[in-house]
Amino acid sequence: MSVMDKVRQMLKGHEEQAMRGIDKAGDFFDEKTHGRYSSRVHSTQDKLKEQLGVNRPPDEPPQQ
């Protein structure tokens, strides 16, 4: 079992909270760097949400 599999399993049922945490951490970093890396921060947030499976539409089943 990979690390990402373990993280996904831990987040099961807490997807909304994980998404808020990813957004909050990215926004904090973006604020501290005065928006210098804004596009990279948003791209990283999207990729992380995709990897964790928290950025999917509600009617779409989680990826296994």
C-alpha positions in Angstrom: 0.0 0.0 0.0 1.5 3.3 -1.1 1.6 6.4 1.1 -1.1 8.1 -1.1 -3.4 5.1 -0.6 -3.0 5.4 3.2 -3.7 9.1 3.0 -6.8 8.6 0.9 -8.0 6.0 3.3 -7.5 8.3 6.3 -9.4 11.1 4.5 -12.4 8.9 3.6 -15.4 10.7 5.0 -13.5 13.9 5.6 -13.1 15.1 2.0 -14.7 18.5 2.6 -12.4 19.2 5.5 -9.3 18.1 3.5 -10.3 20.4 0.7 -10.6 23.4 3.1 -7.2 22.6 4.5 -5.6 22.4 1.1 -7.2 25.8 0.2 -6.2 27.4 3.5 -2.6 26.2 3.3 -2.2 27.4 -0.3 -3.8 30.7 0.4 -1.6 31.2 3.4 1.5 30.5 1.3 0.2 32.8 -1.4 -0.3 35.6 1.1 3.2 35.2 2.6 4.8 35.4 -0.9 2.7 38.4 -1.9 1.1 36.5 -4.8 4.5 35.9 -6.5 3.8 32.2 -7.0 0.0 32.5 -7.3 -0.4 30.4 -10.4 1.9 27.7 -9.1 0.1 27.6 -5.8 -3.3 27.2 -7.4 -2.0 24.6 -9.8 -0.5 22.7 -6.8 -3.8 22.9 -4.9 -5.7 21.5 -7.8 -3.2 18.7 -8.4 -3.2 17.8 -4.7 -7.0 17.7 -4.5 -7.0 15.5 -7.6 -4.5 13.1 -6.1 -6.5 12.8 -2.9 -9.7 12.5 -4.8 -11.4 15.5 -3.1 -11.9 17.6 -6.2 -14.4 15.4 -7.9 -18.0 16.2 -8.6 -20.4 14.9 -5.9 -22.1 12.4 -8.2 -18.8 10.9 -9.4 -17.6 7.8 -7.5 -14.1 7.9 -5.9 -11.3 6.6 -8.0 -9.7 3.3 -6.8 
